[in-house]
Amino acid sequence: EQCLQSYPEQAAELKPLLQTALVVKKASAIQPRAEFKAKARYQFRSALQEVASRGSRPFFGWLPRWATVVTIVLVLLLAGGGTVAAASNSMPDSPLYPVKLATE
């Protein structure tokens, strides 16, 4: 009320803002019950233990490590072979021409 009396020309704009501020101030004073806090803490810790007990699985966890290595090597060989094949017909002004020179 004091603010509205101090600024009567902005009272229409200030009144809803001041009411909102009062509601927020009252809401911030609300505290959860001790039972609720204890239950929430128990649920949180249970969820953490469940996640920890499952453990983390690697991205390719179902593949043996050697299969992952073989797959990566094959992809690199195919990419390199494709680059060499594409460079075989390149001309001197082509970006792949240095690859052609290196493979000749």
DSSP file (Angstrom, degrees, kcal/mol; ACC not computed):
  #  RESIDUE AA STRUCTURE BP1 BP2  ACC     N-H-->O    O-->H-N    N-H-->O    O-->H-N    TCO  KAPPA ALPHA  PHI   PSI    X-CA   Y-CA   Z-CA
    1    1 A E     >        0   0    0      0, 0.0     4,-2.2     0, 0.0     5,-0.2   0.000 360.0 360.0 360.0 -38.7    0.0    0.0    0.0
    2    2 A Q  H  >  +     0   0    0      1,-0.2     4,-1.9     2,-0.2     5,-0.1   0.899 360.0  49.8 -64.2 -39.7    2.8    2.4    0.8
    3    3 A C  H  > S+     0   0    0      1,-0.2     4,-1.7     2,-0.2    -1,-0.2   0.909 110.3  49.9 -65.0 -42.2    4.4    1.8   -2.6
    4    4 A L  H  4 S+     0   0    0      1,-0.2    -1,-0.2     2,-0.2    -2,-0.2   0.864 111.5  49.0 -65.4 -35.7    1.0    2.4   -4.4
    5    5 A Q  H  < S+     0   0    0     -4,-2.2    -1,-0.2     1,-0.2    -2,-0.2   0.838 110.0  51.8 -71.4 -32.6    0.6    5.7   -2.4
    6    6 A S  H  < S+     0   0    0     -4,-1.9    -2,-0.2     1,-0.3    -1,-0.2   0.821 122.3  30.1 -72.7 -30.1    4.1    6.8   -3.3
    7    7 A Y    ><  +     0   0    0     -4,-1.7     3,-1.0    -5,-0.1    -1,-0.3  -0.599  67.6 160.1-128.9  70.8    3.6    6.2   -7.0
    8    8 A P  G >  S+     0   0    0      0, 0.0     3,-1.0     0, 0.0     4,-0.3   0.804  73.0  60.7 -66.1 -28.8   -0.1    6.8   -7.7
    9    9 A E  G 3  S+     0   0    0      1,-0.2     3,-0.2     2,-0.1     4,-0.1   0.757 112.6  38.0 -71.5 -22.5    0.4    7.3  -11.4
   10   10 A Q  G X> S+     0   0    0     -3,-1.0     4,-2.7    -6,-0.1     3,-0.5   0.221  84.5 109.9-106.0  12.2    1.8    3.8  -11.8
   11   11 A A  H <> S+     0   0    0     -3,-1.0     4,-2.5     1,-0.2    -2,-0.1   0.864  73.7  55.0 -59.1 -39.9   -0.6    2.2   -9.3
   12   12 A A  H 34 S+     0   0    0     -4,-0.3    -1,-0.2     1,-0.2    -2,-0.1   0.874 115.8  38.7 -63.2 -36.2   -2.5    0.3  -12.0
   13   13 A E  H <> S+     0   0    0     -3,-0.5     4,-0.7     1,-0.1    -2,-0.2   0.845 118.4  48.0 -81.3 -35.4    0.7   -1.3  -13.2
   14   14 A L  H  X S+     0   0    0     -4,-2.7     4,-2.8    -7,-0.2     5,-0.3   0.828  96.0  71.1 -76.8 -32.4    2.3   -1.8   -9.8
   15   15 A K  H  X S+     0   0    0     -4,-2.5     4,-2.2     1,-0.2     5,-0.2   0.912 100.9  42.6 -57.7 -50.2   -0.7   -3.4   -8.0
   16   16 A P  H  > S+     0   0    0      0, 0.0     4,-2.1     0, 0.0    -1,-0.2   0.872 115.3  51.6 -65.4 -32.5   -0.7   -6.8   -9.8
   17   17 A L  H  X S+     0   0    0     -4,-0.7     4,-2.2     2,-0.2    -2,-0.2   0.910 110.8  47.0 -67.8 -41.3    3.1   -7.0   -9.6
   18   18 A L  H  X S+     0   0    0     -4,-2.8     4,-2.0     2,-0.2    -1,-0.2   0.883 111.1  51.8 -67.8 -37.7    3.1   -6.3   -5.8
   19   19 A Q  H  X S+     0   0    0     -4,-2.2     4,-2.1    -5,-0.3    -2,-0.2   0.912 110.1  49.3 -64.0 -41.4    0.4   -8.9   -5.3
   20   20 A T  H  X S+     0   0    0     -4,-2.1     4,-2.5     1,-0.2    -2,-0.2   0.910 108.9  52.7 -63.1 -42.1    2.4  -11.5   -7.1
   21   21 A A  H  X S+     0   0    0     -4,-2.2     4,-2.1     1,-0.2    -1,-0.2   0.890 109.2  49.6 -61.7 -39.4    5.5  -10.6   -5.1
   22   22 A L  H  X S+     0   0    0     -4,-2.0     4,-2.2     2,-0.2    -1,-0.2   0.902 110.5  49.6 -66.5 -40.8    3.5  -11.1   -1.9
   23   23 A V  H  X S+     0   0    0     -4,-2.1     4,-2.4     1,-0.2    -2,-0.2   0.915 111.9  48.6 -63.9 -42.5    2.2  -14.5   -3.0
   24   24 A V  H  X S+     0   0    0     -4,-2.5     4,-2.0     1,-0.2    -1,-0.2   0.894 109.8  52.3 -64.6 -39.8    5.7  -15.6   -4.0
   25   25 A K  H  X S+     0   0    0     -4,-2.1     4,-0.6    -5,-0.2    -1,-0.2   0.912 111.3  46.3 -63.5 -41.7    7.0  -14.5   -0.6
   26   26 A K  H >< S+     0   0    0     -4,-2.2     3,-0.8     1,-0.2     4,-0.3   0.897 111.7  51.9 -66.6 -39.6    4.3  -16.5    1.2
   27   27 A A  H >< S+     0   0    0     -4,-2.4     3,-1.3     1,-0.2    -1,-0.2   0.838 102.6  59.0 -67.3 -32.3    5.0  -19.6   -0.9
   28   28 A S  H 3< S+     0   0    0     -4,-2.0    -1,-0.2     1,-0.3    -2,-0.2   0.701  96.6  63.0 -71.0 -16.9    8.7  -19.5   -0.2
   29   29 A A  T << S+     0   0    0     -3,-0.8     2,-0.3    -4,-0.6    -1,-0.3   0.583  78.0 107.8 -82.3  -9.4    8.0  -19.8    3.5
   30   30 A I    <   -     0   0    0     -3,-1.3    -3,-0.0    -4,-0.3    -4,-0.0  -0.534  52.5-167.4 -72.5 130.3    6.4  -23.3    2.9
   31   31 A Q        -     0   0    0     -2,-0.3    -2,-0.1     0, 0.0     2,-0.1  -0.947  21.4-114.9-119.6 139.3    8.6  -26.1    4.2
   32   32 A P        -     0   0    0      0, 0.0     2,-0.0     0, 0.0     0, 0.0  -0.369  37.9-101.5 -70.0 152.2    8.2  -29.8    3.5
   33   33 A R     >  -     0   0    0      1,-0.1     4,-2.1    -2,-0.1     5,-0.2  -0.315  27.4-115.7 -68.8 156.4    7.3  -32.1    6.4
   34   34 A A  H  > S+     0   0    0      1,-0.2     4,-2.4     2,-0.2     5,-0.2   0.854 116.0  55.9 -62.6 -35.7   10.1  -34.2    7.9
   35   35 A E  H  > S+     0   0    0      2,-0.2     4,-2.5     1,-0.2    -1,-0.2   0.908 107.1  49.2 -63.9 -41.4    8.4  -37.4    6.8
   36   36 A F  H  > S+     0   0    0      2,-0.2     4,-2.7     1,-0.2     5,-0.2   0.926 110.9  49.7 -63.7 -44.2    8.3  -36.2    3.2
   37   37 A K  H  X S+     0   0    0     -4,-2.1     4,-2.5     1,-0.2    -2,-0.2   0.921 112.0  48.2 -60.1 -44.2   12.0  -35.3    3.3
   38   38 A A  H  X S+     0   0    0     -4,-2.4     4,-2.3     2,-0.2    -1,-0.2   0.916 113.1  47.2 -64.5 -43.0   12.9  -38.7    4.7
   39   39 A K  H  X S+     0   0    0     -4,-2.5     4,-2.5     2,-0.2    -2,-0.2   0.919 113.1  48.3 -65.0 -43.5   10.8  -40.6    2.1
   40   40 A A  H  X S+     0   0    0     -4,-2.7     4,-2.4     2,-0.2    -2,-0.2   0.905 111.8  49.7 -63.6 -41.5   12.3  -38.5   -0.8
   41   41 A R  H  X S+     0   0    0     -4,-2.5     4,-2.5    -5,-0.2    -1,-0.2   0.912 111.3  49.4 -63.3 -42.5   15.8  -39.1    0.5
   42   42 A Y  H  X S+     0   0    0     -4,-2.3     4,-2.4     2,-0.2    -2,-0.2   0.918 111.8  48.2 -62.6 -44.7   15.1  -42.8    0.8
   43   43 A Q  H  X S+     0   0    0     -4,-2.5     4,-2.2     2,-0.2    -2,-0.2   0.901 112.0  49.8 -63.5 -40.5   13.7  -43.0   -2.8
   44   44 A F  H  X S+     0   0    0     -4,-2.4     4,-2.2     2,-0.2    -2,-0.2   0.931 112.3  46.1 -64.5 -46.0   16.7  -41.0   -4.2
   45   45 A R  H  X S+     0   0    0     -4,-2.5     4,-2.4     1,-0.2    -1,-0.2   0.875 111.2  53.0 -66.2 -36.2   19.2  -43.3   -2.5
   46   46 A S  H  X S+     0   0    0     -4,-2.4     4,-2.2     2,-0.2    -1,-0.2   0.914 109.2  49.1 -63.6 -42.1   17.4  -46.4   -3.6
   47   47 A A  H  X S+     0   0    0     -4,-2.2     4,-2.2     1,-0.2    -2,-0.2   0.899 110.5  51.0 -64.3 -40.0   17.4  -45.1   -7.2
   48   48 A L  H  X S+     0   0    0     -4,-2.2     4,-2.4     1,-0.2    -2,-0.2   0.914 110.6  48.4 -62.9 -42.9   21.2  -44.4   -6.9
   49   49 A Q  H  X S+     0   0    0     -4,-2.4     4,-2.4     1,-0.2    -1,-0.2   0.877 109.7  52.8 -66.1 -36.5   21.9  -47.9   -5.6
   50   50 A E  H  X S+     0   0    0     -4,-2.2     4,-1.6     2,-0.2    -1,-0.2   0.921 111.1  46.0 -64.8 -43.1   19.8  -49.4   -8.4
   51   51 A V  H  X S+     0   0    0     -4,-2.2     4,-1.2     1,-0.2    -2,-0.2   0.911 113.9  49.0 -65.3 -41.9   21.8  -47.6  -11.0
   52   52 A A  H  < S+     0   0    0     -4,-2.4    -2,-0.2     1,-0.2    -1,-0.2   0.866 109.0  52.7 -66.9 -35.8   25.1  -48.4   -9.4
   53   53 A S  H  < S+     0   0    0     -4,-2.4    -1,-0.2     1,-0.2    -2,-0.2   0.828 105.7  54.1 -71.8 -29.8   24.2  -52.1   -9.1
   54   54 A R  H  < S-     0   0    0     -4,-1.6    -1,-0.2    -5,-0.2    -2,-0.2   0.829  99.8-155.7 -70.1 -30.3   23.3  -52.3  -12.8
   55   55 A G     <  -     0   0    0     -4,-1.2     2,-0.5    -5,-0.1    -2,-0.1   0.038  25.5 -68.3  75.1 169.1   26.8  -50.9  -13.7
   56   56 A S        -     0   0    0     -4,-0.1    -4,-0.0    -3,-0.0    -1,-0.0  -0.824  43.1-149.4 -99.6 134.9   27.6  -49.1  -16.8
   57   57 A R        -     0   0    0     -2,-0.5     5,-0.1     1,-0.0    -2,-0.0  -0.848  20.9-118.0-101.0 135.8   27.6  -51.0  -20.1
   58   58 A P    >   -     0   0    0      0, 0.0     3,-1.8     0, 0.0     4,-0.2  -0.230  31.0-104.5 -65.2 163.3   30.0  -49.9  -22.8
   59   59 A F  T 3  S+     0   0    0      1,-0.3     3,-0.2     2,-0.1    -2,-0.0   0.912 124.5  29.9 -56.6 -46.7   28.5  -48.8  -26.1
   60   60 A F  T >  S+     0   0    0      1,-0.2     3,-1.7     2,-0.1    -1,-0.3  -0.296  81.4 142.7-104.8  45.7   29.4  -52.0  -27.9
   61   61 A G  T <   +     0   0    0     -3,-1.8    -1,-0.2     1,-0.3    -2,-0.1   0.755  67.3  55.8 -60.7 -26.9   29.1  -54.0  -24.7
   62   62 A W  T 3  S+     0   0    0     -3,-0.2    -1,-0.3    -4,-0.2    -2,-0.1   0.610  97.9  75.4 -83.9 -11.3   27.6  -57.0  -26.5
   63   63 A L  S <  S-     0   0    0     -3,-1.7    -3,-0.1     1,-0.0     5,-0.0  -0.807  87.7-115.5 -98.9 139.8   30.6  -57.3  -28.8
   64   64 A P     >  -     0   0    0      0, 0.0     4,-1.5     0, 0.0     3,-0.5  -0.337  31.7-110.3 -64.3 157.2   33.9  -58.7  -27.8
   65   65 A R  H  > S+     0   0    0      1,-0.2     4,-2.1     2,-0.2     5,-0.2   0.867 116.7  56.1 -59.9 -37.8   36.7  -56.2  -27.9
   66   66 A W  H  > S+     0   0    0      1,-0.2     4,-2.6     2,-0.2    -1,-0.2   0.861 103.5  54.4 -66.1 -33.9   38.4  -57.9  -30.9
   67   67 A A  H  > S+     0   0    0     -3,-0.5     4,-2.2     2,-0.2    -1,-0.2   0.879 107.8  50.2 -67.3 -36.3   35.3  -57.6  -33.0
   68   68 A T  H  X S+     0   0    0     -4,-1.5     4,-2.2     2,-0.2    -2,-0.2   0.919 111.5  47.9 -65.4 -43.6   35.2  -53.8  -32.3
   69   69 A V  H  X S+     0   0    0     -4,-2.1     4,-2.5     2,-0.2    -2,-0.2   0.922 111.6  49.9 -63.6 -44.4   38.8  -53.5  -33.3
   70   70 A V  H  X S+     0   0    0     -4,-2.6     4,-2.5     1,-0.2    -1,-0.2   0.904 110.2  51.2 -61.3 -41.6   38.3  -55.5  -36.5
   71   71 A T  H  X S+     0   0    0     -4,-2.2     4,-2.2     2,-0.2    -1,-0.2   0.916 110.5  48.0 -62.4 -43.9   35.2  -53.4  -37.4
   72   72 A I  H  X S+     0   0    0     -4,-2.2     4,-2.3     2,-0.2    -2,-0.2   0.920 111.9  49.6 -63.8 -43.6   37.2  -50.1  -37.0
   73   73 A V  H  X S+     0   0    0     -4,-2.5     4,-2.6     1,-0.2    -2,-0.2   0.917 110.9  49.9 -62.2 -43.7   40.1  -51.5  -39.1
   74   74 A L  H  X S+     0   0    0     -4,-2.5     4,-2.6     1,-0.2     5,-0.2   0.907 110.0  50.3 -62.4 -41.8   37.7  -52.6  -41.9
   75   75 A V  H  X S+     0   0    0     -4,-2.2     4,-2.4     1,-0.2    -1,-0.2   0.920 112.1  47.6 -62.5 -43.2   36.0  -49.2  -41.9
   76   76 A L  H  X S+     0   0    0     -4,-2.3     4,-2.6     2,-0.2    -2,-0.2   0.906 112.5  49.0 -65.1 -41.0   39.4  -47.4  -42.1
   77   77 A L  H  X S+     0   0    0     -4,-2.6     4,-2.9     2,-0.2     5,-0.2   0.916 112.5  47.6 -64.9 -42.8   40.6  -49.7  -44.9
   78   78 A L  H  X S+     0   0    0     -4,-2.6     4,-2.4     2,-0.2    -2,-0.2   0.906 113.1  48.2 -65.1 -40.6   37.4  -49.2  -46.9
   79   79 A A  H  X S+     0   0    0     -4,-2.4     4,-1.9    -5,-0.2    -2,-0.2   0.922 114.4  46.1 -65.6 -43.0   37.5  -45.5  -46.5
   80   80 A G  H  X S+     0   0    0     -4,-2.6     4,-2.3     2,-0.2    -2,-0.2   0.914 113.2  49.4 -65.4 -42.2   41.2  -45.4  -47.5
   81   81 A G  H  X S+     0   0    0     -4,-2.9     4,-2.5     1,-0.2    -2,-0.2   0.886 110.1  51.4 -64.3 -38.4   40.6  -47.7  -50.5
   82   82 A G  H  X S+     0   0    0     -4,-2.4     4,-2.3    -5,-0.2    -1,-0.2   0.882 109.6  49.9 -64.8 -38.1   37.6  -45.5  -51.6
   83   83 A T  H  X S+     0   0    0     -4,-1.9     4,-1.9     2,-0.2    -2,-0.2   0.919 111.8  47.4 -66.4 -43.4   39.8  -42.4  -51.4
   84   84 A V  H  X S+     0   0    0     -4,-2.3     4,-1.0     2,-0.2    -2,-0.2   0.909 112.4  49.8 -64.1 -42.2   42.6  -44.1  -53.5
   85   85 A A  H  < S+     0   0    0     -4,-2.5     3,-0.5     1,-0.2     4,-0.4   0.900 112.0  47.7 -64.1 -40.2   40.0  -45.3  -56.1
   86   86 A A  H >< S+     0   0    0     -4,-2.3     3,-0.6     1,-0.2    -1,-0.2   0.834 111.6  51.5 -69.0 -31.3   38.5  -41.8  -56.3
   87   87 A A  H >< S+     0   0    0     -4,-1.9     3,-1.7     1,-0.2    -1,-0.2   0.641  87.2  84.0 -80.1 -14.0   42.0  -40.3  -56.7
   88   88 A S  T 3< S+     0   0    0     -4,-1.0    -1,-0.2    -3,-0.5    -2,-0.1   0.787  98.9  36.5 -64.0 -26.9   43.0  -42.6  -59.5
   89   89 A N  T <  S+     0   0    0     -3,-0.6    -1,-0.3    -4,-0.4    -2,-0.1   0.196  90.9 128.2-106.9  15.3   41.3  -40.4  -62.2
   90   90 A S    <   -     0   0    0     -3,-1.7    -3,-0.1     6,-0.2    -4,-0.0  -0.391  49.6-138.3 -77.7 151.7   42.1  -37.1  -60.6
   91   91 A M    >   -     0   0    0     -2,-0.1     3,-2.3     1,-0.0     6,-0.3  -0.569  33.7 -94.5-100.8 166.9   43.8  -34.3  -62.5
   92   92 A P  T 3  S+     0   0    0      0, 0.0     5,-0.1     0, 0.0    -2,-0.1   0.753 124.3  52.8 -57.1 -26.0   46.5  -32.0  -61.2
   93   93 A D  T 3  S+     0   0    0      4,-0.1    -3,-0.0     3,-0.0     0, 0.0   0.416  89.8 103.2 -89.9   4.4   44.1  -29.3  -60.2
   94   94 A S  S X  S-     0   0    0     -3,-2.3     3,-1.4     1,-0.1    -4,-0.0  -0.581  76.9-129.1 -86.5 146.9   42.0  -31.8  -58.1
   95   95 A P  T 3  S+     0   0    0      0, 0.0     4,-0.2     0, 0.0    -1,-0.1   0.740 110.0  55.0 -65.3 -21.5   42.2  -31.9  -54.3
   96   96 A L  T >> S+     0   0    0      1,-0.2     4,-1.8     2,-0.1     3,-0.5   0.438  78.9  96.0 -90.6   0.5   42.8  -35.7  -54.6
   97   97 A Y  H <> S+     0   0    0     -3,-1.4     4,-2.5    -6,-0.3     5,-0.2   0.882  79.3  55.4 -61.0 -39.8   45.8  -35.4  -56.9
   98   98 A P  H 3> S+     0   0    0      0, 0.0     4,-2.0     0, 0.0    -1,-0.2   0.852 106.7  52.4 -61.3 -31.1   48.3  -35.6  -54.0
   99   99 A V  H <> S+     0   0    0     -3,-0.5     4,-1.7    -4,-0.2    -2,-0.2   0.909 108.4  50.4 -67.5 -41.1   46.7  -38.9  -53.1
  100  100 A K  H  X S+     0   0    0     -4,-1.8     4,-0.9     1,-0.2    -1,-0.2   0.922 111.3  48.1 -62.0 -44.4   47.2  -40.1  -56.7
  101  101 A L  H >< S+     0   0    0     -4,-2.5     3,-0.5     1,-0.2    -1,-0.2   0.887 110.0  52.6 -64.1 -38.4   50.8  -39.1  -56.6
  102  102 A A  H 3< S+     0   0    0     -4,-2.0    -1,-0.2     1,-0.2    -2,-0.2   0.820 111.1  46.6 -68.3 -30.3   51.4  -40.8  -53.3
  103  103 A T  H 3<        0   0    0     -4,-1.7    -1,-0.2     1,-0.2    -2,-0.2   0.569 360.0 360.0 -90.5  -8.3   49.9  -44.1  -54.5
  104  104 A E    <<        0   0    0     -4,-0.9    -1,-0.2    -3,-0.5    -2,-0.2   0.469 360.0 360.0 -85.7 360.0   51.8  -44.2  -57.8
